[in-house]
Every structure is written in C-alpha cells, then in structure tokens.
Amino acid sequence: MSRILIDLPDAQVEELAVLVEAEQRPRAAVIRDAIEAYISLHKRARGTEVFGLWKTRKIDGLEYQQELRSEW
C-alpha cells in the first residue's frame, strides 16, 4: 500500500471528521472508500459514453467500415 499526501480545505476536513465519528472508522478507511466510489463511478461513465453509439444510425457498423476501407 502506498502513501500519498493531499491538501484538503478545512471545511472538507471538518466534514470528514463528522463522518469518521459517526461511522466509528479510521479516517484513512473512509477516504479509501470515497476514492474507490469515485473510481467506480468514472469507470462506468467511460463505458457508457460509447455503448450503443450506432443504435440511431441507419447503416450497419460493419458495412460502414467496409465502405470506408474501400476508399483506400
């Protein structure tokens, strides 16, 4: 496990302290969970950006690819 140093605004540190106290968990564990949730959210977002991209097109994707390559 690696260590990193980050700067947080005082307001975030105070909110984090409230969460740590409420959950009775170490601050590092709460931060790790927050980072994992952020990464998971953005992994899903990246995948959905291209999923179904061709569904509104009138031409088949393979047909389109072959048409483009025929120009070469």
mmCIF file of the N, C-alpha and C atoms, coordinates in Angstrom:
data_MODEL
# 
_entry.id   MODEL 
# 
loop_
_atom_site.group_PDB 
_atom_site.id 
_atom_site.type_symbol 
_atom_site.label_atom_id 
_atom_site.label_alt_id 
_atom_site.label_comp_id 
_atom_site.label_asym_id 
_atom_site.label_entity_id 
_atom_site.label_seq_id 
_atom_site.pdbx_PDB_ins_code 
_atom_site.Cartn_x 
_atom_site.Cartn_y 
_atom_site.Cartn_z 
_atom_site.occupancy 
_atom_site.B_iso_or_equiv 
_atom_site.pdbx_formal_charge 
_atom_site.auth_seq_id 
_atom_site.auth_comp_id 
_atom_site.auth_asym_id 
_atom_site.auth_atom_id 
_atom_site.pdbx_PDB_model_num 
ATOM 1   N N  . MET A 1 1  ? 0.851   -1.167 0.000   1.00 0.00 ? 1  MET A N  1 
ATOM 2   C CA . MET A 1 1  ? 0.000   0.000  0.000   1.00 0.00 ? 1  MET A CA 1 
ATOM 3   C C  . MET A 1 1  ? 0.898   1.232  0.000   1.00 0.00 ? 1  MET A C  1 
ATOM 4   N N  . SER A 1 2  ? 0.522   2.200  -0.830  1.00 0.00 ? 2  SER A N  1 
ATOM 5   C CA . SER A 1 2  ? 1.291   3.441  -0.935  1.00 0.00 ? 2  SER A CA 1 
ATOM 6   C C  . SER A 1 2  ? 0.668   4.532  -0.084  1.00 0.00 ? 2  SER A C  1 
ATOM 7   N N  . ARG A 1 3  ? 1.493   5.490  0.261   1.00 0.00 ? 3  ARG A N  1 
ATOM 8   C CA . ARG A 1 3  ? 1.007   6.667  0.983   1.00 0.00 ? 3  ARG A CA 1 
ATOM 9   C C  . ARG A 1 3  ? 1.053   7.847  0.043   1.00 0.00 ? 3  ARG A C  1 
ATOM 10  N N  . ILE A 1 4  ? 0.049   8.703  0.167   1.00 0.00 ? 4  ILE A N  1 
ATOM 11  C CA . ILE A 1 4  ? 0.041   9.933  -0.618  1.00 0.00 ? 4  ILE A CA 1 
ATOM 12  C C  . ILE A 1 4  ? -0.268  11.101 0.309   1.00 0.00 ? 4  ILE A C  1 
ATOM 13  N N  . LEU A 1 5  ? 0.141   12.266 -0.117  1.00 0.00 ? 5  LEU A N  1 
ATOM 14  C CA . LEU A 1 5  ? -0.111  13.486 0.643   1.00 0.00 ? 5  LEU A CA 1 
ATOM 15  C C  . LEU A 1 5  ? -1.042  14.353 -0.176  1.00 0.00 ? 5  LEU A C  1 
ATOM 16  N N  . ILE A 1 6  ? -2.152  14.764 0.433   1.00 0.00 ? 6  ILE A N  1 
ATOM 17  C CA . ILE A 1 6  ? -3.094  15.637 -0.264  1.00 0.00 ? 6  ILE A CA 1 
ATOM 18  C C  . ILE A 1 6  ? -3.427  16.829 0.622   1.00 0.00 ? 6  ILE A C  1 
ATOM 19  N N  . ASP A 1 7  ? -3.805  17.914 -0.012  1.00 0.00 ? 7  ASP A N  1 
ATOM 20  C CA . ASP A 1 7  ? -4.260  19.103 0.706   1.00 0.00 ? 7  ASP A CA 1 
ATOM 21  C C  . ASP A 1 7  ? -5.773  19.173 0.572   1.00 0.00 ? 7  ASP A C  1 
ATOM 22  N N  . LEU A 1 8  ? -6.452  19.347 1.702   1.00 0.00 ? 8  LEU A N  1 
ATOM 23  C CA . LEU A 1 8  ? -7.906  19.476 1.710   1.00 0.00 ? 8  LEU A CA 1 
ATOM 24  C C  . LEU A 1 8  ? -8.294  20.792 2.362   1.00 0.00 ? 8  LEU A C  1 
ATOM 25  N N  . PRO A 1 9  ? -9.334  21.418 1.880   1.00 0.00 ? 9  PRO A N  1 
ATOM 26  C CA . PRO A 1 9  ? -9.832  22.615 2.558   1.00 0.00 ? 9  PRO A CA 1 
ATOM 27  C C  . PRO A 1 9  ? -10.322 22.254 3.964   1.00 0.00 ? 9  PRO A C  1 
ATOM 28  N N  . ASP A 1 10 ? -10.249 23.198 4.849   1.00 0.00 ? 10 ASP A N  1 
ATOM 29  C CA . ASP A 1 10 ? -10.658 22.956 6.240   1.00 0.00 ? 10 ASP A CA 1 
ATOM 30  C C  . ASP A 1 10 ? -12.092 22.445 6.324   1.00 0.00 ? 10 ASP A C  1 
ATOM 31  N N  . ALA A 1 11 ? -12.964 22.962 5.479   1.00 0.00 ? 11 ALA A N  1 
ATOM 32  C CA . ALA A 1 11 ? -14.364 22.527 5.505   1.00 0.00 ? 11 ALA A CA 1 
ATOM 33  C C  . ALA A 1 11 ? -14.485 21.039 5.205   1.00 0.00 ? 11 ALA A C  1 
ATOM 34  N N  . GLN A 1 12 ? -13.692 20.535 4.257   1.00 0.00 ? 12 GLN A N  1 
ATOM 35  C CA . GLN A 1 12 ? -13.732 19.100 3.935   1.00 0.00 ? 12 GLN A CA 1 
ATOM 36  C C  . GLN A 1 12 ? -13.167 18.272 5.080   1.00 0.00 ? 12 GLN A C  1 
ATOM 37  N N  . VAL A 1 13 ? -12.130 18.757 5.712   1.00 0.00 ? 13 VAL A N  1 
ATOM 38  C CA . VAL A 1 13 ? -11.549 18.034 6.848   1.00 0.00 ? 13 VAL A CA 1 
ATOM 39  C C  . VAL A 1 13 ? -12.564 17.940 7.979   1.00 0.00 ? 13 VAL A C  1 
ATOM 40  N N  . GLU A 1 14 ? -13.298 19.022 8.194   1.00 0.00 ? 14 GLU A N  1 
ATOM 41  C CA . GLU A 1 14 ? -14.316 19.020 9.252   1.00 0.00 ? 14 GLU A CA 1 
ATOM 42  C C  . GLU A 1 14 ? -15.456 18.058 8.923   1.00 0.00 ? 14 GLU A C  1 
ATOM 43  N N  . GLU A 1 15 ? -15.909 18.058 7.674   1.00 0.00 ? 15 GLU A N  1 
ATOM 44  C CA . GLU A 1 15 ? -16.963 17.125 7.261   1.00 0.00 ? 15 GLU A CA 1 
ATOM 45  C C  . GLU A 1 15 ? -16.482 15.683 7.353   1.00 0.00 ? 15 GLU A C  1 
ATOM 46  N N  . LEU A 1 16 ? -15.239 15.464 7.001   1.00 0.00 ? 16 LEU A N  1 
ATOM 47  C CA . LEU A 1 16 ? -14.652 14.126 7.101   1.00 0.00 ? 16 LEU A CA 1 
ATOM 48  C C  . LEU A 1 16 ? -14.616 13.671 8.556   1.00 0.00 ? 16 LEU A C  1 
ATOM 49  N N  . ALA A 1 17 ? -14.264 14.571 9.451   1.00 0.00 ? 17 ALA A N  1 
ATOM 50  C CA . ALA A 1 17 ? -14.228 14.238 10.882  1.00 0.00 ? 17 ALA A CA 1 
ATOM 51  C C  . ALA A 1 17 ? -15.612 13.840 11.386  1.00 0.00 ? 17 ALA A C  1 
ATOM 52  N N  . VAL A 1 18 ? -16.646 14.493 10.883  1.00 0.00 ? 18 VAL A N  1 
ATOM 53  C CA . VAL A 1 18 ? -18.015 14.148 11.277  1.00 0.00 ? 18 VAL A CA 1 
ATOM 54  C C  . VAL A 1 18 ? -18.342 12.729 10.812  1.00 0.00 ? 18 VAL A C  1 
ATOM 55  N N  . LEU A 1 19 ? -17.980 12.403 9.575   1.00 0.00 ? 19 LEU A N  1 
ATOM 56  C CA . LEU A 1 19 ? -18.222 11.047 9.058   1.00 0.00 ? 19 LEU A CA 1 
ATOM 57  C C  . LEU A 1 19 ? -17.450 9.992  9.845   1.00 0.00 ? 19 LEU A C  1 
ATOM 58  N N  . VAL A 1 20 ? -16.210 10.285 10.123  1.00 0.00 ? 20 VAL A N  1 
ATOM 59  C CA . VAL A 1 20 ? -15.361 9.348  10.866  1.00 0.00 ? 20 VAL A CA 1 
ATOM 60  C C  . VAL A 1 20 ? -15.968 9.069  12.239  1.00 0.00 ? 20 VAL A C  1 
ATOM 61  N N  . GLU A 1 21 ? -16.422 10.110 12.892  1.00 0.00 ? 21 GLU A N  1 
ATOM 62  C CA . GLU A 1 21 ? -17.025 9.955  14.220  1.00 0.00 ? 21 GLU A CA 1 
ATOM 63  C C  . GLU A 1 21 ? -18.335 9.175  14.136  1.00 0.00 ? 21 GLU A C  1 
ATOM 64  N N  . ALA A 1 22 ? -19.149 9.490  13.155  1.00 0.00 ? 22 ALA A N  1 
ATOM 65  C CA . ALA A 1 22 ? -20.447 8.827  13.020  1.00 0.00 ? 22 ALA A CA 1 
ATOM 66  C C  . ALA A 1 22 ? -20.290 7.347  12.684  1.00 0.00 ? 22 ALA A C  1 
ATOM 67  N N  . GLU A 1 23 ? -19.325 7.027  11.851  1.00 0.00 ? 23 GLU A N  1 
ATOM 68  C CA . GLU A 1 23 ? -19.135 5.642  11.419  1.00 0.00 ? 23 GLU A CA 1 
ATOM 69  C C  . GLU A 1 23 ? -18.196 4.859  12.328  1.00 0.00 ? 23 GLU A C  1 
ATOM 70  N N  . GLN A 1 24 ? -17.500 5.574  13.215  1.00 0.00 ? 24 GLN A N  1 
ATOM 71  C CA . GLN A 1 24 ? -16.534 4.924  14.113  1.00 0.00 ? 24 GLN A CA 1 
ATOM 72  C C  . GLN A 1 24 ? -15.533 4.086  13.323  1.00 0.00 ? 24 GLN A C  1 
ATOM 73  N N  . ARG A 1 25 ? -14.985 4.718  12.280  1.00 0.00 ? 25 ARG A N  1 
ATOM 74  C CA . ARG A 1 25 ? -13.991 4.061  11.430  1.00 0.00 ? 25 ARG A CA 1 
ATOM 75  C C  . ARG A 1 25 ? -12.786 4.965  11.300  1.00 0.00 ? 25 ARG A C  1 
ATOM 76  N N  . PRO A 1 26 ? -11.640 4.408  10.954  1.00 0.00 ? 26 PRO A N  1 
ATOM 77  C CA . PRO A 1 26 ? -10.451 5.241  10.740  1.00 0.00 ? 26 PRO A CA 1 
ATOM 78  C C  . PRO A 1 26 ? -10.647 6.183  9.546   1.00 0.00 ? 26 PRO A C  1 
ATOM 79  N N  . ARG A 1 27 ? -10.064 7.370  9.660   1.00 0.00 ? 27 ARG A N  1 
ATOM 80  C CA . ARG A 1 27 ? -10.171 8.358  8.585   1.00 0.00 ? 27 ARG A CA 1 
ATOM 81  C C  . ARG A 1 27 ? -9.633  7.804  7.268   1.00 0.00 ? 27 ARG A C  1 
ATOM 82  N N  . ALA A 1 28 ? -8.534  7.087  7.326   1.00 0.00 ? 28 ALA A N  1 
ATOM 83  C CA . ALA A 1 28 ? -7.944  6.527  6.104   1.00 0.00 ? 28 ALA A CA 1 
ATOM 84  C C  . ALA A 1 28 ? -8.913  5.567  5.415   1.00 0.00 ? 28 ALA A C  1 
ATOM 85  N N  . ALA A 1 29 ? -9.655  4.783  6.179   1.00 0.00 ? 29 ALA A N  1 
ATOM 86  C CA . ALA A 1 29 ? -10.609 3.839  5.596   1.00 0.00 ? 29 ALA A CA 1 
ATOM 87  C C  . ALA A 1 29 ? -11.746 4.576  4.902   1.00 0.00 ? 29 ALA A C  1 
ATOM 88  N N  . VAL A 1 30 ? -12.216 5.647  5.503   1.00 0.00 ? 30 VAL A N  1 
ATOM 89  C CA . VAL A 1 30 ? -13.293 6.439  4.902   1.00 0.00 ? 30 VAL A CA 1 
ATOM 90  C C  . VAL A 1 30 ? -12.802 7.071  3.597   1.00 0.00 ? 30 VAL A C  1 
ATOM 91  N N  . ILE A 1 31 ? -11.585 7.584  3.601   1.00 0.00 ? 31 ILE A N  1 
ATOM 92  C CA . ILE A 1 31 ? -11.014 8.200  2.398   1.00 0.00 ? 31 ILE A CA 1 
ATOM 93  C C  . ILE A 1 31 ? -10.818 7.148  1.310   1.00 0.00 ? 31 ILE A C  1 
ATOM 94  N N  . ARG A 1 32 ? -10.312 5.961  1.674   1.00 0.00 ? 32 ARG A N  1 
ATOM 95  C CA . ARG A 1 32 ? -10.138 4.893  0.683   1.00 0.00 ? 32 ARG A CA 1 
ATOM 96  C C  . ARG A 1 32 ? -11.472 4.521  0.048   1.00 0.00 ? 32 ARG A C  1 
ATOM 97  N N  . ASP A 1 33 ? -12.525 4.409  0.864   1.00 0.00 ? 33 ASP A N  1 
ATOM 98  C CA . ASP A 1 33 ? -13.847 4.082  0.335   1.00 0.00 ? 33 ASP A CA 1 
ATOM 99  C C  . ASP A 1 33 ? -14.357 5.177  -0.603  1.00 0.00 ? 33 ASP A C  1 
ATOM 100 N N  . ALA A 1 34 ? -14.110 6.426  -0.254  1.00 0.00 ? 34 ALA A N  1 
ATOM 101 C CA . ALA A 1 34 ? -14.548 7.541  -1.098  1.00 0.00 ? 34 ALA A CA 1 
ATOM 102 C C  . ALA A 1 34 ? -13.824 7.512  -2.441  1.00 0.00 ? 34 ALA A C  1 
ATOM 103 N N  . ILE A 1 35 ? -12.546 7.244  -2.428  1.00 0.00 ? 35 ILE A N  1 
ATOM 104 C CA . ILE A 1 35 ? -11.778 7.180  -3.677  1.00 0.00 ? 35 ILE A CA 1 
ATOM 105 C C  . ILE A 1 35 ? -12.233 5.996  -4.515  1.00 0.00 ? 35 ILE A C  1 
ATOM 106 N N  . GLU A 1 36 ? -12.496 4.871  -3.890  1.00 0.00 ? 36 GLU A N  1 
ATOM 107 C CA . GLU A 1 36 ? -12.981 3.692  -4.626  1.00 0.00 ? 36 GLU A CA 1 
ATOM 108 C C  . GLU A 1 36 ? -14.327 3.979  -5.277  1.00 0.00 ? 36 GLU A C  1 
ATOM 109 N N  . ALA A 1 37 ? -15.221 4.652  -4.568  1.00 0.00 ? 37 ALA A N  1 
ATOM 110 C CA . ALA A 1 37 ? -16.524 5.004  -5.126  1.00 0.00 ? 37 ALA A CA 1 
ATOM 111 C C  . ALA A 1 37 ? -16.365 5.954  -6.305  1.00 0.00 ? 37 ALA A C  1 
ATOM 112 N N  . TYR A 1 38 ? -15.466 6.903  -6.195  1.00 0.00 ? 38 TYR A N  1 
ATOM 113 C CA . TYR A 1 38 ? -15.208 7.857  -7.282  1.00 0.00 ? 38 TYR A CA 1 
ATOM 114 C C  . TYR A 1 38 ? -14.670 7.135  -8.522  1.00 0.00 ? 38 TYR A C  1 
ATOM 115 N N  . ILE A 1 39 ? -13.721 6.243  -8.315  1.00 0.00 ? 39 ILE A N  1 
ATOM 116 C CA . ILE A 1 39 ? -13.141 5.494  -9.432  1.00 0.00 ? 39 ILE A CA 1 
ATOM 117 C C  . ILE A 1 39 ? -14.202 4.611  -10.088 1.00 0.00 ? 39 ILE A C  1 
ATOM 118 N N  . SER A 1 40 ? -15.003 3.920  -9.305  1.00 0.00 ? 40 SER A N  1 
ATOM 119 C CA . SER A 1 40 ? -16.051 3.056  -9.852  1.00 0.00 ? 40 SER A CA 1 
ATOM 120 C C  . SER A 1 40 ? -17.055 3.857  -10.668 1.00 0.00 ? 40 SER A C  1 
ATOM 121 N N  . LEU A 1 41 ? -17.442 5.006  -10.172 1.00 0.00 ? 41 LEU A N  1 
ATOM 122 C CA . LEU A 1 41 ? -18.387 5.861  -10.878 1.00 0.00 ? 41 LEU A CA 1 
ATOM 123 C C  . LEU A 1 41 ? -17.841 6.293  -12.228 1.00 0.00 ? 41 LEU A C  1 
ATOM 124 N N  . HIS A 1 42 ? -16.573 6.666  -12.257 1.00 0.00 ? 42 HIS A N  1 
ATOM 125 C CA . HIS A 1 42 ? -15.984 7.138  -13.502 1.00 0.00 ? 42 HIS A CA 1 
ATOM 126 C C  . HIS A 1 42 ? -15.648 6.008  -14.468 1.00 0.00 ? 42 HIS A C  1 
ATOM 127 N N  . LYS A 1 43 ? -15.398 4.820  -13.965 1.00 0.00 ? 43 LYS A N  1 
ATOM 128 C CA . LYS A 1 43 ? -15.192 3.677  -14.856 1.00 0.00 ? 43 LYS A CA 1 
ATOM 129 C C  . LYS A 1 43 ? -16.478 3.372  -15.599 1.00 0.00 ? 43 LYS A C  1 
ATOM 130 N N  . ARG A 1 44 ? -17.609 3.390  -14.891 1.00 0.00 ? 44 ARG A N  1 
ATOM 131 C CA . ARG A 1 44 ? -18.893 3.128  -15.526 1.00 0.00 ? 44 ARG A CA 1 
ATOM 132 C C  . ARG A 1 44 ? -19.229 4.216  -16.526 1.00 0.00 ? 44 ARG A C  1 
ATOM 133 N N  . ALA A 1 45 ? -18.935 5.450  -16.194 1.00 0.00 ? 45 ALA A N  1 
ATOM 134 C CA . ALA A 1 45 ? -19.245 6.576  -17.085 1.00 0.00 ? 45 ALA A CA 1 
ATOM 135 C C  . ALA A 1 45 ? -18.466 6.461  -18.388 1.00 0.00 ? 45 ALA A C  1 
ATOM 136 N N  . ARG A 1 46 ? -17.209 6.061  -18.301 1.00 0.00 ? 46 ARG A N  1 
ATOM 137 C CA . ARG A 1 46 ? -16.409 5.912  -19.516 1.00 0.00 ? 46 ARG A CA 1 
ATOM 138 C C  . ARG A 1 46 ? -16.978 4.832  -20.411 1.00 0.00 ? 46 ARG A C  1 
ATOM 139 N N  . GLY A 1 47 ? -17.458 3.750  -19.843 1.00 0.00 ? 47 GLY A N  1 
ATOM 140 C CA . GLY A 1 47 ? -18.003 2.662  -20.630 1.00 0.00 ? 47 GLY A CA 1 
ATOM 141 C C  . GLY A 1 47 ? -19.306 3.016  -21.303 1.00 0.00 ? 47 GLY A C  1 
ATOM 142 N N  . THR A 1 48 ? -20.113 3.855  -20.682 1.00 0.00 ? 48 THR A N  1 
ATOM 143 C CA . THR A 1 48 ? -21.409 4.188  -21.258 1.00 0.00 ? 48 THR A CA 1 
ATOM 144 C C  . THR A 1 48 ? -21.321 5.271  -22.316 1.00 0.00 ? 48 THR A C  1 
ATOM 145 N N  . GLU A 1 49 ? -20.200 5.949  -22.424 1.00 0.00 ? 49 GLU A N  1 
ATOM 146 C CA . GLU A 1 49 ? -20.070 7.000  -23.422 1.00 0.00 ? 49 GLU A CA 1 
ATOM 147 C C  . GLU A 1 49 ? -20.142 6.443  -24.839 1.00 0.00 ? 49 GLU A C  1 
ATOM 148 N N  . VAL A 1 50 ? -19.673 5.228  -25.044 1.00 0.00 ? 50 VAL A N  1 
ATOM 149 C CA . VAL A 1 50 ? -19.636 4.662  -26.388 1.00 0.00 ? 50 VAL A CA 1 
ATOM 150 C C  . VAL A 1 50 ? -20.614 3.520  -26.579 1.00 0.00 ? 50 VAL A C  1 
ATOM 151 N N  . PHE A 1 51 ? -21.162 2.992  -25.523 1.00 0.00 ? 51 PHE A N  1 
ATOM 152 C CA . PHE A 1 51 ? -22.091 1.875  -25.634 1.00 0.00 ? 51 PHE A CA 1 
ATOM 153 C C  . PHE A 1 51 ? -23.354 2.330  -26.369 1.00 0.00 ? 51 PHE A C  1 
ATOM 154 N N  . GLY A 1 52 ? -23.715 1.636  -27.416 1.00 0.00 ? 52 GLY A N  1 
ATOM 155 C CA . GLY A 1 52 ? -24.907 1.969  -28.175 1.00 0.00 ? 52 GLY A CA 1 
ATOM 156 C C  . GLY A 1 52 ? -24.749 3.144  -29.123 1.00 0.00 ? 52 GLY A C  1 
ATOM 157 N N  . LEU A 1 53 ? -23.520 3.495  -29.424 1.00 0.00 ? 53 LEU A N  1 
ATOM 158 C CA . LEU A 1 53 ? -23.249 4.655  -30.263 1.00 0.00 ? 53 LEU A CA 1 
ATOM 159 C C  . LEU A 1 53 ? -23.904 4.558  -31.637 1.00 0.00 ? 53 LEU A C  1 
ATOM 160 N N  . TRP A 1 54 ? -24.003 3.338  -32.188 1.00 0.00 ? 54 TRP A N  1 
ATOM 161 C CA . TRP A 1 54 ? -24.526 3.149  -33.545 1.00 0.00 ? 54 TRP A CA 1 
ATOM 162 C C  . TRP A 1 54 ? -26.019 2.876  -33.583 1.00 0.00 ? 54 TRP A C  1 
ATOM 163 N N  . LYS A 1 55 ? -26.699 2.847  -32.453 1.00 0.00 ? 55 LYS A N  1 
ATOM 164 C CA . LYS A 1 55 ? -28.096 2.412  -32.456 1.00 0.00 ? 55 LYS A CA 1 
ATOM 165 C C  . LYS A 1 55 ? -29.021 3.336  -33.250 1.00 0.00 ? 55 LYS A C  1 
ATOM 166 N N  . THR A 1 56 ? -28.669 4.599  -33.422 1.00 0.00 ? 56 THR A N  1 
ATOM 167 C CA . THR A 1 56 ? -29.526 5.517  -34.167 1.00 0.00 ? 56 THR A CA 1 
ATOM 168 C C  . THR A 1 56 ? -29.113 5.652  -35.633 1.00 0.00 ? 56 THR A C  1 
ATOM 169 N N  . ARG A 1 57 ? -28.042 4.990  -36.012 1.00 0.00 ? 57 ARG A N  1 
ATOM 170 C CA . ARG A 1 57 ? -27.568 5.081  -37.399 1.00 0.00 ? 57 ARG A CA 1 
ATOM 171 C C  . ARG A 1 57 ? -28.352 4.127  -38.288 1.00 0.00 ? 57 ARG A C  1 
ATOM 172 N N  . LYS A 1 58 ? -28.497 4.522  -39.535 1.00 0.00 ? 58 LYS A N  1 
ATOM 173 C CA . LYS A 1 58 ? -29.250 3.708  -40.496 1.00 0.00 ? 58 LYS A CA 1 
ATOM 174 C C  . LYS A 1 58 ? -28.385 2.635  -41.148 1.00 0.00 ? 58 LYS A C  1 
ATOM 175 N N  . ILE A 1 59 ? -27.066 2.777  -41.060 1.00 0.00 ? 59 ILE A N  1 
ATOM 176 C CA . ILE A 1 59 ? -26.145 1.845  -41.713 1.00 0.00 ? 59 ILE A CA 1 
ATOM 177 C C  . ILE A 1 59 ? -25.534 0.914  -40.661 1.00 0.00 ? 59 ILE A C  1 
ATOM 178 N N  . ASP A 1 60 ? -25.321 -0.319 -41.058 1.00 0.00 ? 60 ASP A N  1 
ATOM 179 C CA . ASP A 1 60 ? -24.687 -1.301 -40.191 1.00 0.00 ? 60 ASP A CA 1 
ATOM 180 C C  . ASP A 1 60 ? -23.225 -0.907 -39.968 1.00 0.00 ? 60 ASP A C  1 
ATOM 181 N N  . GLY A 1 61 ? -22.715 -1.102 -38.778 1.00 0.00 ? 61 GLY A N  1 
ATOM 182 C CA . GLY A 1 61 ? -21.344 -0.716 -38.450 1.00 0.00 ? 61 GLY A CA 1 
ATOM 183 C C  . GLY A 1 61 ? -20.301 -1.382 -39.328 1.00 0.00 ? 61 GLY A C  1 
ATOM 184 N N  . LEU A 1 62 ? -20.460 -2.673 -39.604 1.00 0.00 ? 62 LEU A N  1 
ATOM 185 C CA . LEU A 1 62 ? -19.519 -3.394 -40.455 1.00 0.00 ? 62 LEU A CA 1 
ATOM 186 C C  . LEU A 1 62 ? -19.587 -2.882 -41.895 1.00 0.00 ? 62 LEU A C  1 
ATOM 187 N N  . GLU A 1 63 ? -20.798 -2.625 -42.354 1.00 0.00 ? 63 GLU A N  1 
ATOM 188 C CA . GLU A 1 63 ? -20.976 -2.091 -43.700 1.00 0.00 ? 63 GLU A CA 1 
ATOM 189 C C  . GLU A 1 63 ? -20.290 -0.725 -43.827 1.00 0.00 ? 63 GLU A C  1 
ATOM 190 N N  . TYR A 1 64 ? -20.442 0.093  -42.812 1.00 0.00 ? 64 TYR A N  1 
ATOM 191 C CA . TYR A 1 64 ? -19.810 1.414  -42.803 1.00 0.00 ? 64 TYR A CA 1 
ATOM 192 C C  . TYR A 1 64 ? -18.282 1.288  -42.845 1.00 0.00 ? 64 TYR A C  1 
ATOM 193 N N  . GLN A 1 65 ? -17.765 0.371  -42.042 1.00 0.00 ? 65 GLN A N  1 
ATOM 194 C CA . GLN A 1 65 ? -16.317 0.145  -42.005 1.00 0.00 ? 65 GLN A CA 1 
ATOM 195 C C  . GLN A 1 65 ? -15.803 -0.309 -43.366 1.00 0.00 ? 65 GLN A C  1 
ATOM 196 N N  . GLN A 1 66 ? -16.501 -1.227 -43.998 1.00 0.00 ? 66 GLN A N  1 
ATOM 197 C CA . GLN A 1 66 ? -16.084 -1.720 -45.315 1.00 0.00 ? 66 GLN A CA 1 
ATOM 198 C C  . GLN A 1 66 ? -16.151 -0.602 -46.365 1.00 0.00 ? 66 GLN A C  1 
ATOM 199 N N  . GLU A 1 67 ? -17.150 0.256  -46.256 1.00 0.00 ? 67 GLU A N  1 
ATOM 200 C CA . GLU A 1 67 ? -17.266 1.379  -47.193 1.00 0.00 ? 67 GLU A CA 1 
ATOM 201 C C  . GLU A 1 67 ? -16.075 2.331  -47.043 1.00 0.00 ? 67 GLU A C  1 
ATOM 202 N N  . LEU A 1 68 ? -15.703 2.623  -45.801 1.00 0.00 ? 68 LEU A N  1 
ATOM 203 C CA . LEU A 1 68 ? -14.546 3.489  -45.569 1.00 0.00 ? 68 LEU A CA 1 
ATOM 204 C C  . LEU A 1 68 ? -13.265 2.863  -46.110 1.00 0.00 ? 68 LEU A C  1 
ATOM 205 N N  . ARG A 1 69 ? -13.101 1.582  -45.887 1.00 0.00 ? 69 ARG A N  1 
ATOM 206 C CA . ARG A 1 69 ? -11.874 0.907  -46.322 1.00 0.00 ? 69 ARG A CA 1 
ATOM 207 C C  . ARG A 1 69 ? -11.804 0.763  -47.837 1.00 0.00 ? 69 ARG A C  1 
ATOM 208 N N  . SER A 1 70 ? -12.946 0.771  -48.495 1.00 0.00 ? 70 SER A N  1 
ATOM 209 C CA . SER A 1 70 ? -12.937 0.635  -49.945 1.00 0.00 ? 70 SER A CA 1 
ATOM 210 C C  . SER A 1 70 ? -12.301 1.873  -50.604 1.00 0.00 ? 70 SER A C  1 
ATOM 211 N N  . GLU A 1 71 ? -12.267 2.976  -49.877 1.00 0.00 ? 71 GLU A N  1 
ATOM 212 C CA . GLU A 1 71 ? -11.661 4.201  -50.384 1.00 0.00 ? 71 GLU A CA 1 
ATOM 213 C C  . GLU A 1 71 ? -10.139 4.109  -50.438 1.00 0.00 ? 71 GLU A C  1 
ATOM 214 N N  . TRP A 1 72 ? -9.561  3.167  -49.705 1.00 0.00 ? 72 TRP A N  1 
ATOM 215 C CA . TRP A 1 72 ? -8.111  3.046  -49.655 1.00 0.00 ? 72 TRP A CA 1 
ATOM 216 C C  . TRP A 1 72 ? -7.639  2.397  -50.920 1.00 0.00 ? 72 TRP A C  1 
# 
